[in-house]
């Protein structure tokens, strides 16, 4: 799952936009951007942040400056500990040529000390999109951890995993149909890339256009089956 390999696989299967969102880190996003320079797919940068409630929240940006500010916030608020490579595997940092630059020793699989509300607020302050990850999963989703989605959590979208159909989701989560839903592969292995995707109808590949599509503004919209 090196940056170059991910970009090449996405290009091979015809994805126009991908998001590089490692757990609690964005150290491979710049390499992915360089790998995709002057070609498809367009790369959104960001990370999958784990809140203090152990809920996963996607932070999506279209620039490295905001992404690295988000990473700084996450790194300052991580639960102390070092990655156990024998248990969780190596956390490789690579460049756009697939060359290994080093290994991230932080306990990225763990939670941060930041509440979900503060994570969403920070993402929005940096101009990004905040998405509740895989709300249908029994662990590490905002619903599994809190039992519900609080009214004051202003997510831009709710993500459904590739494991649930649209019909089933509409039955189980009808109470949350005021939110826009998206679905993605949440790929942790190369073969999973593109297993599920969302179509964004918009005028440009920017976070602001995506925000408008999620709101159904003008002729912009999203759809998935």
C-alpha positions as CSV (number, residue, x, y, z in Angstrom):
1,X,0.0,0.0,0.0
2,X,2.8,2.4,-0.9
3,X,1.7,5.8,-2.3
4,X,2.8,5.0,-5.8
5,X,1.2,1.6,-5.8
6,X,-2.1,3.1,-4.5
7,X,-2.1,5.8,-7.2
8,X,-1.2,3.3,-10.0
9,X,-4.0,0.9,-8.9
10,X,-6.6,3.8,-8.8
11,X,-5.5,4.9,-12.2
12,X,-5.7,1.4,-13.6
13,X,-9.3,0.9,-12.5
14,X,-10.4,4.4,-13.6
15,X,-11.0,6.3,-10.4
16,X,-10.9,10.0,-10.9
17,X,-10.4,11.0,-7.2
18,X,-8.9,9.2,-4.3
19,X,-8.2,10.1,-0.7
20,X,-5.1,9.1,1.2
21,X,-6.2,8.8,4.8
22,X,-3.9,6.7,7.0
23,X,-4.7,6.3,10.6
24,X,-3.8,9.4,12.7
25,X,-1.0,10.3,10.2
26,X,-0.5,12.1,6.9
27,X,3.1,11.4,6.3
28,X,2.5,9.5,3.0
29,X,0.2,12.0,1.5
30,X,2.8,14.3,-0.1
31,X,4.3,11.3,-1.8
32,X,0.9,10.3,-3.2
33,X,0.4,13.8,-4.6
34,X,3.8,13.7,-6.3
35,X,3.0,10.2,-7.7
36,X,-0.2,11.5,-9.3
37,X,1.2,14.7,-10.7
38,X,-0.2,15.6,-14.1
39,X,-2.3,12.5,-14.2
40,X,-5.4,10.9,-12.7
41,X,-6.4,10.2,-10.0
42,X,-6.7,13.6,-8.3
43,X,-5.5,13.0,-4.7
44,X,-7.2,14.4,-1.7
45,X,-5.0,14.5,1.4
46,X,-6.0,13.9,4.9
47,X,-6.2,11.2,7.6
48,X,-8.6,9.0,9.5
49,X,-8.5,10.4,13.0
50,X,-9.5,8.4,16.0
51,X,-11.3,10.4,18.6
52,X,-11.1,10.0,22.4
53,X,-14.3,8.0,22.1
54,X,-12.5,5.7,19.7
55,X,-14.6,6.8,16.8
56,X,-13.0,7.1,13.3
57,X,-13.5,10.5,11.6
58,X,-12.2,11.3,8.1
59,X,-10.5,14.6,7.6
60,X,-10.3,15.5,3.9
61,X,-8.4,18.4,2.4
62,X,-7.2,19.5,-1.0
63,X,-3.9,21.1,0.2
64,X,-0.9,19.9,2.2
65,X,-0.8,23.0,4.4
66,X,-4.1,22.2,6.1
67,X,-3.3,18.5,6.2
68,X,-0.1,19.0,8.0
69,X,-1.7,21.4,10.5
70,X,-4.3,18.7,11.2
71,X,-1.4,16.2,11.6
72,X,0.3,18.5,14.1
73,X,-2.9,18.7,16.2
74,X,-3.3,14.9,16.1
75,X,0.4,14.2,17.0
76,X,0.2,16.6,20.0
77,X,-2.8,14.7,21.3
78,X,-1.9,11.1,20.8
79,X,-2.0,8.6,23.7
80,X,1.6,7.9,24.5
81,X,3.1,4.7,23.2
82,X,5.2,3.2,20.5
83,X,4.1,0.9,17.7
84,X,4.6,-2.8,18.3
85,X,5.8,-3.9,14.8
86,X,5.5,-7.6,15.7
87,X,1.8,-7.1,16.5
88,X,0.6,-4.3,14.2
89,X,3.2,-4.4,11.4
90,X,5.6,-1.7,10.2
91,X,4.4,1.8,9.6
92,X,6.4,2.7,6.5
93,X,6.9,6.2,5.2
94,X,7.8,6.1,1.5
95,X,8.4,8.5,-1.3
96,X,6.9,8.8,-4.7
97,X,9.4,6.3,-6.1
98,X,8.4,3.5,-3.7
99,X,11.7,4.1,-1.7
100,X,11.4,3.7,2.0
101,X,12.3,6.8,3.9
102,X,11.7,5.5,7.4
103,X,9.3,4.1,9.8
104,X,6.7,5.9,11.9
105,X,7.1,4.7,15.5
106,X,4.0,6.4,16.9
107,X,1.1,4.2,18.1
108,X,-1.0,5.2,15.2
109,X,-3.6,2.4,15.8
110,X,-4.5,4.0,19.1
111,X,-6.9,6.8,20.0
112,X,-6.2,10.5,20.4
113,X,-7.3,12.5,23.4
114,X,-9.4,14.8,21.2
115,X,-13.2,14.5,21.5
116,X,-15.2,13.9,18.3
117,X,-16.7,17.4,18.5
118,X,-13.3,19.1,18.7
119,X,-12.0,17.0,15.7
120,X,-14.9,18.1,13.5
121,X,-14.5,21.7,14.6
122,X,-10.7,21.6,13.8
123,X,-11.3,20.0,10.4
124,X,-13.8,22.7,9.5
125,X,-11.5,25.5,10.8
126,X,-8.8,24.3,8.4
127,X,-11.3,24.3,5.5
128,X,-11.7,20.5,5.2
129,X,-14.5,18.0,5.2
130,X,-15.4,15.9,8.2
131,X,-16.9,12.5,7.5
132,X,-18.1,10.0,10.0
133,X,-16.4,6.7,9.0
134,X,-18.1,3.4,8.3
135,X,-21.2,4.1,10.6
136,X,-22.5,0.6,9.9
137,X,-19.6,-1.1,11.6
138,X,-19.7,-2.6,15.1
139,X,-16.5,-0.9,16.2
140,X,-14.7,2.4,15.7
141,X,-17.8,4.2,14.3
142,X,-19.5,7.1,15.9
143,X,-22.7,5.0,16.3
144,X,-20.9,2.0,17.8
145,X,-19.0,4.1,20.2
146,X,-21.7,6.6,21.3
147,X,-24.9,4.7,20.4
148,X,-26.1,7.6,18.3
149,X,-24.9,10.7,16.4
150,X,-25.3,13.8,18.6
151,X,-27.2,16.7,17.1
152,X,-24.2,19.1,17.6
153,X,-21.8,16.9,15.5
154,X,-21.9,18.7,12.2
155,X,-20.5,16.0,9.9
156,X,-20.4,16.9,6.2
157,X,-21.3,13.3,5.3
158,X,-21.8,9.8,6.8
159,X,-19.8,7.0,5.2
160,X,-21.3,3.6,4.7
161,X,-18.8,0.7,4.3
162,X,-18.7,-1.6,1.3
163,X,-20.2,-4.3,3.5
164,X,-23.7,-2.8,3.5
165,X,-26.1,-2.3,0.6
166,X,-28.0,1.0,0.0
167,X,-31.3,-0.7,0.7
168,X,-30.2,-2.1,4.0
169,X,-28.6,1.2,5.1
170,X,-31.8,3.1,4.3
171,X,-33.7,0.7,6.6
172,X,-31.2,0.8,9.5
173,X,-30.2,4.4,9.4
174,X,-33.3,6.2,8.2
175,X,-33.1,8.4,11.3
176,X,-30.0,9.9,9.8
177,X,-31.2,10.6,6.3
178,X,-30.8,14.4,6.9
179,X,-27.1,13.8,6.4
180,X,-25.6,13.1,3.0
181,X,-24.4,9.5,2.7
182,X,-21.3,8.4,0.8
183,X,-19.6,5.0,0.5
184,X,-16.0,4.1,-0.2
185,X,-13.7,1.1,-0.2
186,X,-11.8,2.1,2.9
187,X,-9.1,0.0,1.4
188,X,-6.4,-1.5,3.6
189,X,-5.2,-3.8,0.8
190,X,-4.5,-3.0,-2.9
191,X,-7.2,-5.4,-4.2
192,X,-9.8,-3.5,-2.1
193,X,-9.3,-0.2,-3.9
194,X,-12.4,0.7,-5.8
195,X,-14.5,-2.0,-4.2
196,X,-17.1,0.8,-3.4
197,X,-17.1,4.4,-4.7
198,X,-19.3,7.5,-4.7
199,X,-20.0,9.6,-7.8
200,X,-19.6,13.4,-7.2
201,X,-21.3,15.6,-9.8
202,X,-19.4,18.9,-9.6
203,X,-17.6,21.5,-11.6
204,X,-14.1,21.1,-10.3
205,X,-12.0,18.8,-8.1
206,X,-11.8,21.0,-5.0
207,X,-13.0,20.5,-1.4
208,X,-15.4,23.5,-1.8
209,X,-17.0,21.8,-4.8
210,X,-17.3,18.6,-2.9
211,X,-18.9,20.5,0.0
212,X,-21.4,21.9,-2.4
213,X,-22.1,18.5,-3.9
214,X,-22.7,17.0,-0.4
215,X,-25.2,19.8,0.2
216,X,-26.9,19.3,-3.2
217,X,-26.1,22.9,-4.1
218,X,-27.1,24.0,-7.6
219,X,-26.6,21.1,-10.1
220,X,-24.0,19.4,-7.8
221,X,-24.9,16.2,-6.1
222,X,-23.6,12.8,-5.0
223,X,-24.8,9.3,-5.6
224,X,-23.9,5.7,-4.8
225,X,-25.7,2.4,-5.1
